[in-house]
Amino acid sequence: MPASKINQQVVLARRPDGAPRVDDFAVIESPLPALADGEVLIENLFVSLDAGFRKWMDEGSGDHILPAMAIGAPVMGLTLGRVAESRHPDFHIGQHLMARLAWERYSITDATDFLVVVPDEYDCPLNWHLGILGDTGMSAYFGLTDVARPQPGETAVISAAGGAVGSVAGQIARIYGARAVGIASGADKCQRLIDELGYDAAVDRLADDLPGALADACPDGIDVYFDSVSGPLLEVVLDQINPGARIALCGAVAAYNSATPLPGPANLFQLVTNQATMTGFMTHLMHERYPEARRQLLDWVEQGKLVNREHMLKGIESVPTAFCDLFAGRNFGKTIVALG
Ligand SMILES: NC(=O)c1ccc[n+]([C@@H]2O[C@H](COP(=O)([O-])OP(=O)(O)OC[C@H]3O[C@@H](n4cnc5c(N)ncnc54)[C@H](OP(=O)(O)O)[C@@H]3O)[C@@H](O)[C@H]2O)c1
């Protein structure tokens, strides 16, 4: 790769105020430096858009996973790319890597970033390793298989049900024999949950009487709640749980845009009286079990029990739009931008 190669990067133009907007970001071009010893050049083929990265765009939001993103610096996210050049002994040209790197056409890394070699033994499109076989599909799998454990005949409620995690979680709950009830925004999306993902019922989270709509959709109460949203919605669900309910805490989309912490549910005592559990989980810490999960998810796809849905955009200039789509509920399935 010649040193004069031009990179394209999405940078943080200013800190989002609430929900991110396309003009919070800018696409810039800069020359790509030559590789140093120990470095790898990755040509990014796909960018994965993940709602959780919104919180590192706030001032002072850094933690043990990532520092707060800086104004003018490339926006961090998850990417899938191909090794274009390597001066690192562990990587060779042509390998596919999934990595926590920036939204950019090319990345140079010394491999101290979060990097995973994408296995080539699975017969599926490469981009599935960012979605149904990536962290979001894995979250649905581990959150249900290990944490919530839906049983035949139980009612499992899934929030952000048409999103990357939720679109897989609802289908897995049904595979385990539960009745799956999805929560999403808008009548059209709710209908798609039923028609395209096989949900047994759907609830519009923007409904005037949300508790009533949820109760109508869950006449036998709620045994499992797969929560990607947190906030006031969690409180509504807690009021309708059954004895022994299991709540899997996957994420908190409702809180990511808020400058101040959202108030916690006022009804946590429901957990006490129902002897219910609420358990958080982090999928990337289960990395050694990804092969098991990938095999199982692909088996279900091959058996026709699981469908993959993607919200796919094209070109680096589409990355900000794709990210904003997550917070406007415009996505259905895993949101990805193809760069190639
Ligand atoms: N624990 C883990 O290891 C792990 C790993 C990956 C992802 N996650 C979490 O899983 C969740 C889903 O992530 P994703 O990146 O795959 O996003 P996604 O589900 O594809 O998209 C986000 C969805 O959230 C809903 N939403 C947006 N703003 C909302 C608000 N203010 N209140 C309620 N709902 C809102 C929208 O759906 P509707 O408008 O249709 O409701 C949107 O489609 C996130 O919380 C993420 O952090 C956790």
The ligand as an SDF file (V2000), in Angstrom:
LIG
                    3D

 48 52  0  0  0  0  0  0  0  0999 V2000
  -24.6960   -6.5680   26.8110 N   0  0  0  0  0  0  0  0  0  0  0  0
  -23.9830   -6.6740   25.6900 C   0  0  0  0  0  0  0  0  0  0  0  0
  -22.9750   -7.3550   25.6480 O   0  0  0  0  0  0  0  0  0  0  0  0
  -24.4620   -5.9670   24.4570 C   0  0  0  0  0  0  0  0  0  0  0  0
  -23.8660   -6.2030   23.2130 C   0  0  0  0  0  0  0  0  0  0  0  0
  -24.3820   -5.5360   22.0780 C   0  0  0  0  0  0  0  0  0  0  0  0
  -25.4490   -4.6380   22.2180 C   0  0  0  0  0  0  0  0  0  0  0  0
  -25.9560   -4.4230   23.4790 N   0  0  0  0  0  0  0  0  0  0  0  0
  -27.0960   -3.4950   23.6840 C   0  0  0  0  0  0  0  0  0  0  0  0
  -28.2040   -3.9980   22.9740 O   0  0  0  0  0  0  0  0  0  0  0  0
  -29.0770   -2.9100   22.6900 C   0  0  0  0  0  0  0  0  0  0  0  0
  -29.4400   -2.9300   21.2200 C   0  0  0  0  0  0  0  0  0  0  0  0
  -28.3130   -2.4380   20.5270 O   0  0  0  0  0  0  0  0  0  0  0  0
  -28.1440   -2.3140   18.9570 P   0  0  0  0  0  0  0  0  0  0  0  0
  -26.8950   -1.5640   18.7240 O   0  0  0  0  0  0  0  0  0  0  0  0
  -28.2370   -3.6520   18.3920 O   0  0  0  0  0  0  0  0  0  0  0  0
  -29.3460   -1.3830   18.5160 O   0  0  0  0  0  0  0  0  0  0  0  0
  -30.6670   -1.7380   17.7540 P   0  0  0  0  0  0  0  0  0  0  0  0
  -31.5070   -2.5720   18.6600 O   0  0  0  0  0  0  0  0  0  0  0  0
  -30.4000   -2.2550   16.3960 O   0  0  0  0  0  0  0  0  0  0  0  0
  -31.3060   -0.3000   17.6030 O   0  0  0  0  0  0  0  0  0  0  0  0
  -31.6520    0.4190   18.7260 C   0  0  0  0  0  0  0  0  0  0  0  0
  -33.1870    0.3730   18.8760 C   0  0  0  0  0  0  0  0  0  0  0  0
  -33.5150    0.9580   20.1330 O   0  0  0  0  0  0  0  0  0  0  0  0
  -34.7860    1.5610   20.0530 C   0  0  0  0  0  0  0  0  0  0  0  0
  -34.6760    2.8960   20.6740 N   0  0  0  0  0  0  0  0  0  0  0  0
  -33.9450    3.9300   20.2410 C   0  0  0  0  0  0  0  0  0  0  0  0
  -34.0700    4.9830   21.0850 N   0  0  0  0  0  0  0  0  0  0  0  0
  -34.9100    4.5730   22.0650 C   0  0  0  0  0  0  0  0  0  0  0  0
  -35.4460    5.1980   23.2190 C   0  0  0  0  0  0  0  0  0  0  0  0
  -35.1440    6.4660   23.5560 N   0  0  0  0  0  0  0  0  0  0  0  0
  -36.2720    4.4820   24.0100 N   0  0  0  0  0  0  0  0  0  0  0  0
  -36.5840    3.2160   23.7010 C   0  0  0  0  0  0  0  0  0  0  0  0
  -36.1060    2.5700   22.6180 N   0  0  0  0  0  0  0  0  0  0  0  0
  -35.2840    3.2450   21.8030 C   0  0  0  0  0  0  0  0  0  0  0  0
  -35.1470    1.6850   18.5710 C   0  0  0  0  0  0  0  0  0  0  0  0
  -36.2010    0.7610   18.3130 O   0  0  0  0  0  0  0  0  0  0  0  0
  -37.7310    1.1820   18.4450 P   0  0  0  0  0  0  0  0  0  0  0  0
  -37.7990    2.6610   18.1540 O   0  0  0  0  0  0  0  0  0  0  0  0
  -38.4100    0.3610   17.4270 O   0  0  0  0  0  0  0  0  0  0  0  0
  -38.1370    0.8480   19.8520 O   0  0  0  0  0  0  0  0  0  0  0  0
  -33.9010    1.2240   17.8340 C   0  0  0  0  0  0  0  0  0  0  0  0
  -34.1990    0.4700   16.6880 O   0  0  0  0  0  0  0  0  0  0  0  0
  -28.3420   -1.6370   23.1210 C   0  0  0  0  0  0  0  0  0  0  0  0
  -28.7970   -1.2480   24.3920 O   0  0  0  0  0  0  0  0  0  0  0  0
  -26.8980   -2.0820   23.1810 C   0  0  0  0  0  0  0  0  0  0  0  0
  -26.1230   -1.2900   24.0330 O   0  0  0  0  0  0  0  0  0  0  0  0
  -25.4920   -5.0670   24.5820 C   0  0  0  0  0  0  0  0  0  0  0  0
  1  2  1  0
  2  3  2  0
  2  4  1  0
  4  5  1  0
  4 48  2  0
  5  6  2  0
  6  7  1  0
  7  8  2  0
  8  9  1  0
  8 48  1  0
  9 10  1  0
  9 46  1  0
 10 11  1  0
 11 12  1  0
 11 44  1  0
 12 13  1  0
 13 14  1  0
 14 15  2  0
 14 16  1  0
 14 17  1  0
 17 18  1  0
 18 19  2  0
 18 20  1  0
 18 21  1  0
 21 22  1  0
 22 23  1  0
 23 24  1  0
 23 42  1  0
 24 25  1  0
 25 26  1  0
 25 36  1  0
 26 27  1  0
 26 35  1  0
 27 28  2  0
 28 29  1  0
 29 30  1  0
 29 35  2  0
 30 31  1  0
 30 32  2  0
 32 33  1  0
 33 34  2  0
 34 35  1  0
 36 37  1  0
 36 42  1  0
 37 38  1  0
 38 39  2  0
 38 40  1  0
 38 41  1  0
 42 43  1  0
 44 45  1  0
 44 46  1  0
 46 47  1  0
M  CHG  2   8   1  16  -1
M  END
$$$$
